[in-house]
Amino acid sequence: MYTTVLISVEIIMMVLATVNCEIPNYIHICKREDPELSACIANSVNTLIPYLKVGIPELDVPPLEPLQLNDVQLKLGSDDAKIATNITNIHVWGASSFQLLSLRAIVSPNANTFHFNVNVPRLQLLGQYAIDTKILFLNLKGNGPLEINITDYSFNCTMNGHKIEKNDVTYLEFERMECSMNFKNVNVLLKHIFNGNALLGNTTNTVINQNVDMFYKEIKPSLVEALGKTFTDIANKITLRFSYDELFP
């Protein structure tokens, strides 16, 4: 879901051609009346990928590589056989390798809605874990680096905007994006676990990956919350800077 920031920022930047300033050559201009508006925006998204990867300071858009997430807490099993893990300092790599599968834009006096479908071949999450585990009556604790690899990550998102009035001027403000997500495979690796004890480390990683659907279910809400807020904030930084009439004349 983190690559939706690429789409959301591009959707806003494509209309900056209507603002009284010089438009950078990396922003392709798309006219609202264009019958191929959605295709034009999709082409603009693909053109912007390398710029969004490193950030666009003049638009206050931070680099996407890496993207930082909020901390995550999760628990697998019962008190008698549990794996409780805290994941901190999470950074996401691979968001800018996204592929835009489809995009549909609705821009009119009564609607400002964008629907898009995206696929990311591979995402890598790196962070730090602290684990509290009970296996075969053994209470074990440990910490170290964490690596999560997600392949064939896809999602469908909708971004809705509404008009607001400030000092008798109309602006466009986006609501929190709504997305549904799917993936092909998730692999979790806790490194240097239990002071390098290979048996306990392999057993713990095996249990986690055997329950990877449950693991993903636990981590997904935090991903959605953190990423959704980040993407929406970036989009609103731009749309609340210029009036609605400037962006959509």
LINZIZI-V854728 format. One record per residue. RES is the residue in one letter. PHI is phi in degrees with one decimal (none if undefined). D_LAST is the distance of its C-alpha to the last C-alpha in Angstrom with 1 decimal. Layout:
RES & PHI & D_LAST
RES & PHI & D_LAST
This chain:
M & none & 30.9
Y & -57.9 & 30.4
T & -72.9 & 28.5
T & -63.1 & 25.6
V & -61.4 & 24.4
L & -61.7 & 23.8
I & -69.1 & 21.6
S & -62.7 & 19.8
V & -65.5 & 19.1
E & -64.8 & 18.0
I & -57.5 & 15.5
I & -75.9 & 13.8
M & -69.1 & 14.5
M & -66.1 & 13.2
V & -94.6 & 9.5
L & -69.5 & 10.6
A & -62.3 & 10.2
T & -85.4 & 6.8
V & -88.3 & 9.2
N & -77.3 & 11.5
C & -155.8 & 14.5
E & -76.2 & 16.6
I & -87.5 & 16.0
P & -58.4 & 19.4
N & -70.4 & 21.0
Y & -86.3 & 21.6
I & -104.9 & 17.9
H & -80.1 & 17.1
I & -80.2 & 13.6
C & -124.7 & 12.4
K & -81.9 & 9.8
R & -61.6 & 8.7
E & -81.3 & 10.6
D & -61.3 & 13.5
P & -63.5 & 16.5
E & -107.5 & 17.9
L & -57.3 & 15.1
S & -62.1 & 17.8
A & -65.7 & 20.2
C & -63.4 & 17.7
I & -64.4 & 17.2
A & -60.3 & 20.9
N & -64.1 & 21.7
S & -65.1 & 19.6
V & -58.5 & 21.5
N & -63.2 & 24.8
T & -67.9 & 24.0
L & -83.4 & 23.3
I & -49.6 & 26.6
P & -63.7 & 28.8
Y & -75.0 & 26.4
L & -68.8 & 25.9
K & -60.5 & 29.7
V & -99.0 & 30.5
G & 97.5 & 27.5
I & -127.0 & 24.6
P & -57.2 & 25.7
E & -66.2 & 22.8
L & -109.0 & 20.6
D & 60.5 & 23.5
V & -99.3 & 24.0
P & -74.6 & 27.8
P & -61.3 & 29.9
L & -90.6 & 30.3
E & -118.9 & 33.9
P & -91.8 & 35.5
L & -103.7 & 33.7
Q & -96.7 & 35.8
L & -113.7 & 36.5
N & -71.5 & 38.2
D & -65.5 & 41.9
V & -130.0 & 43.3
Q & -120.2 & 46.5
L & -148.3 & 48.2
K & -143.3 & 51.6
L & -117.9 & 53.4
G & 85.3 & 56.7
S & -102.1 & 58.9
D & -64.2 & 60.8
D & -78.7 & 63.7
A & -148.2 & 61.8
K & -125.3 & 58.5
I & -134.4 & 56.0
A & -108.7 & 53.8
T & -133.9 & 51.4
N & -108.1 & 49.0
I & -116.0 & 46.4
T & -128.6 & 44.9
N & 51.8 & 43.0
I & -85.6 & 41.1
H & -122.9 & 39.1
V & -112.1 & 37.3
W & -119.9 & 37.3
G & 106.6 & 35.9
A & -61.5 & 32.4
S & -77.5 & 30.8
S & -90.4 & 32.9
F & -64.1 & 30.9
Q & -120.6 & 30.3
L & -81.7 & 27.1
L & -84.6 & 28.7
S & -161.4 & 25.7
L & -151.7 & 22.1
R & -131.2 & 20.1
A & -110.0 & 16.4
I & -125.0 & 15.0
V & -122.3 & 11.2
S & -154.1 & 10.6
P & -59.5 & 10.3
N & -109.5 & 13.9
A & -152.0 & 14.4
N & -139.7 & 13.5
T & -128.2 & 16.7
F & -132.5 & 18.2
H & -113.0 & 21.8
F & -149.2 & 23.8
N & -121.0 & 27.5
V & -132.1 & 29.0
N & -126.4 & 32.6
V & -118.1 & 34.2
P & -57.8 & 37.6
R & -156.2 & 39.1
L & -119.8 & 38.4
Q & -124.6 & 41.0
L & -107.7 & 41.3
L & -118.0 & 43.7
G & -164.7 & 45.0
Q & -120.0 & 48.2
Y & -117.1 & 50.2
A & -131.2 & 52.9
I & -118.6 & 55.0
D & -127.3 & 57.6
T & -124.5 & 59.5
K & -125.3 & 62.5
I & -132.0 & 64.2
L & 52.6 & 67.7
F & 68.1 & 68.6
L & -102.9 & 67.4
N & -95.7 & 64.9
L & -125.8 & 62.9
K & -131.4 & 60.2
G & -168.6 & 58.3
N & -153.9 & 55.2
G & 162.9 & 53.6
P & -76.4 & 50.7
L & -123.4 & 48.8
E & -133.5 & 47.1
I & -123.6 & 45.1
N & -114.0 & 44.0
I & -118.2 & 41.6
T & -112.2 & 41.3
D & 51.9 & 39.0
Y & -89.3 & 36.6
S & -132.5 & 33.9
F & -157.2 & 31.4
N & -112.7 & 28.8
C & -131.1 & 26.0
T & -128.7 & 23.2
M & -121.2 & 20.4
N & -110.6 & 18.7
G & -117.9 & 16.0
H & -136.2 & 15.8
K & -85.0 & 14.0
I & -129.3 & 16.2
E & -110.7 & 16.6
K & -136.4 & 18.0
N & 54.5 & 19.1
D & 65.2 & 16.8
V & -119.1 & 13.7
T & -93.2 & 12.0
Y & -126.5 & 12.2
L & -104.2 & 12.7
E & -122.5 & 16.4
F & -92.0 & 18.3
E & -80.9 & 21.6
R & -60.9 & 24.6
M & -65.8 & 24.5
E & -112.8 & 27.1
C & -139.0 & 29.2
S & -116.6 & 32.4
M & -128.6 & 34.5
N & -142.2 & 37.5
F & -144.9 & 39.7
K & -90.6 & 42.7
N & -153.4 & 44.9
V & -130.1 & 45.2
N & -126.4 & 48.0
V & -114.7 & 49.0
L & -134.0 & 51.3
L & -94.2 & 52.9
K & -94.5 & 54.5
H & 54.1 & 57.8
I & -77.7 & 58.4
F & 50.9 & 61.6
N & 56.6 & 62.7
G & 81.9 & 62.6
N & -68.4 & 64.7
A & -61.9 & 64.0
L & -64.2 & 65.4
L & -67.5 & 63.5
G & -64.7 & 60.3
N & -64.3 & 60.4
T & -63.5 & 61.2
T & -64.0 & 58.4
N & -64.4 & 55.8
T & -65.5 & 57.2
V & -61.5 & 56.9
I & -62.2 & 53.3
N & -74.4 & 52.4
Q & -70.8 & 54.4
N & -114.8 & 52.2
V & -64.1 & 48.9
D & -62.6 & 47.1
M & -67.6 & 48.1
F & -60.3 & 47.2
Y & -65.8 & 43.7
K & -60.8 & 43.4
E & -73.8 & 44.3
I & -83.7 & 42.0
K & -57.9 & 38.9
P & -57.1 & 37.8
S & -67.5 & 37.8
L & -62.9 & 35.8
V & -62.2 & 33.2
E & -64.3 & 33.0
A & -66.1 & 32.9
L & -70.4 & 30.5
G & -59.6 & 28.1
K & -65.5 & 27.9
T & -61.3 & 27.5
F & -63.9 & 24.6
T & -67.0 & 22.7
D & -61.3 & 23.4
I & -64.1 & 22.1
A & -61.3 & 18.8
N & -72.1 & 18.4
K & -58.3 & 19.4
I & -86.4 & 16.1
T & -70.8 & 13.7
L & -87.5 & 15.5
R & -87.4 & 15.4
F & -121.4 & 11.7
S & -69.4 & 9.8
Y & -60.9 & 7.7
D & -66.6 & 4.8
E & -71.2 & 5.8
L & -78.5 & 6.3
F & -129.9 & 3.8
P & -71.9 & 0.0
